[in-house]
Amino acid sequence: MGLRSLGKIAINPGMHRPVLVLMHARWETEGLIKTALDGLPVLRRMVVDEPSPELPRASDLGGLVVMGGPQDADDDVGHPGLAAERRLLSEAVDVQVPVLGVCLGMQLLALALGAKLHRRHGTEIGFAPVELTRDGASDPVLGPLERASRTPVLLHWHSDAADLPAGATLLARTPKTPVQSFRAGPALGVQFHPEADAELLGSWLATAQMLEGLGPSDVARIGREGAAHLPRLREPALAGLSEYATAVRVRRG
C-alpha cells in the first residue's frame, strides 16, 4: 500500500484523518486530553523553533490540538515556528476542523483569528474560580464544568492574555483575564487548563522552568490546591474533553 505525506509524517492512505497535537515544551503534555482521545490516531509534533516547519494541510486532519508553553504567542523572532502554527490554526477554522487551543494554544488561536496579544497582562498561577458566560455554560466542552460547580475552580498558569477575536463567542472570564475562553465555529480556546490531572500538575511542580518566580510557599500552596480540586474536576473535565473527541470522530472519517 502506498504512503502519502502528512508534513514530515508518512501515513497510509486508508488511515482515518488523525488528530495533530502541537506541543511547545516537553512538560506541557496532554493530560486528560490524551485520555479523551484514546482510540483515535494521534500525531505529536514540536515545531515551535523550526524556521520553516512542514505541517499538514488542515483538511488532512481530523482534529488539531495546540498545547501550552512558556513562549509569547507573537514571538516569531525567538520562536519562528509559531507563525506556521497560527497559519494552520486559521486554515483549520476555515475548513471546519475541530480545534482545541490550551493556554498558549488559545493565544495562538486568537492571534490567528486577528486578535491582539497583551504580554504580561496579569499573572494567574494556581487554582482560581472562572466565571462562565451563558454561552460557556451551554458549550459542549465547558458545560460539564459549570454543571458540576456554578463557578468552577480551575488551574491557571499564565501572564499573557489575548483579546476576543472578531465574531468569536466569549465563554469564560476572570477579573484579571477578560478572555478565559472563546469559541469560533469548530474552534475552542481555553486560557486555563481543563486537561490538568494530578500526574500533570505533579510533573509541573517538579519542573524548574515552570517554577520560575515562585517561592517554596507558592509551590506548596499549588500542591495543596491541586489535591483539593483536581479529584472533583476530573469527571466533568473529562466529560467535556470527550465531547471534543466526539467532534473529531465525526470529522475524521
Buried (B, 14 or more C-beta within 10 A) or exposed (E): EEEEEBBEBEBEEEBBBBBBBBBBBEBBBBBBBBBBBEEBBBBBBBBBEBEEBEBBEBEBBBBBBBBBBBBBBBEBEEBBBBBBBBEBBBBBBEEBBBBBBBBBBBBBBBBBBEBEBBEEBBBBBBBBEBBBBEBBBEBBBBBBBBEBBEEBBBBBBBBBBBBBBEEBBBBBBBEBBBBBBBBBBBBBBBBBBBBBBBEBBEBBBEBEEBBEEBEEEBBEBBBEBBEEBBEEBBEBBBBBBBBBBEBBBEBBE
